[in-house]
Amino acid sequence: MWGKRLVKILALGGALGLAACGSLVDLPGSGPAPQIYALSAHETDRVYEKRNWRLLIDEPVASRTLDTDRIAMWTSQVEVNYITGALWSDRAPRLVQGLLVESFDRTGALELVAPGRAGMRAPYLLQSTLQAFQAEGGGRRSARIRIKFVLVEQASADILASKVFEREVRARGAGAKSIVLAFNEALGEIAPQLMDWVLDTIDATRTAVVEVESLDENEEVESESADGNEGEVDEVGGDVDS
C-alpha cells in the first residue's frame, strides 16, 4: 500500500515540476502578438514636368542588424537592441524600397518607376546602402535614417552621381508608435529631396548628351562644307592658270 502511495506522490510531484518548468519557457506562439508597423508615402503638392524615361529602384543593401523586420534601437555606440513587441511589416530594406517607389510614382514625373527586382528594363537604376535605420537616445528617442544613393546608367554601367541623405527626427512620445511616426517623418523628408536630386542629375546628363551630339553634327557639317569649298578653290585656280 505504501509503495502504491509513494508512486502516486512521485508521479504528482513530477507533473507539478513539469508544469512549473513550462511556465518559465516561452513556447512558440505564446505571449501577446507583436504590433506590426508600416511606413506610408507622403503626398506632395509640387507639380513635376513629365519625363519620358524609366527608373528602377533597387532594394537597399544593409547590415545584418538592419536587414530584419525588427525595429533596431541603439543604446550605445557599440550595442544594439530591438523594440519589444513591435515589428516592421517587412524587412527594413524592402520597406524603404517600397516607400521610395511609391513616393516617386505618385509624383507622375516619370514614365515608369518600379522595384529593381521587377525584371523590367529601364535606362536608369537607383542603388543604395542603408547605413542607419534605428532609434537612438534615451527617454524620448529619435529616429535616425542615413542612406547612401548611387545613380547608375545601365547601358554603360556608368555611375552618374552618388549622395548621402540623412535625417534625424525626435519622437513625440516614448512608445513604439511614436518612434515609428518619427521614422515615417524622417523618410518623408528624404524622399522629395532624393526625387529632386535624381531628376536634376538625369536631366543634366541627358542635356549634356544632346549638346555633345549637336556639336558633333555641326562639326561634321562644317567639315563637309570645308571639303566642298576646297574643291571649288582648286577648280577656280586651275582656270586661272590656263
Secondary structure, DSSP 8 states (H G I E B T S, - for coil): -HHHHHHHHHHHHHHHHHHHHHHTS--TT-S---EEE--------------S-EEEE---EE-TTTSSSEEEEESSSS-EEEEEEEEESS-HHHHHHHHHHHHHHHHT-SSEEEEGGG----SEEEEEEEEEEEEESSSS-EEEEEEEEEEEETTTTEEEEEEEEEEEEE-SSSSHHHHHHHHHHHHHHHHHHHHHHHHHHHHHHHHHHHHHHHHHHHHHHHHHHHHHHHHHHHHHHHHHH-
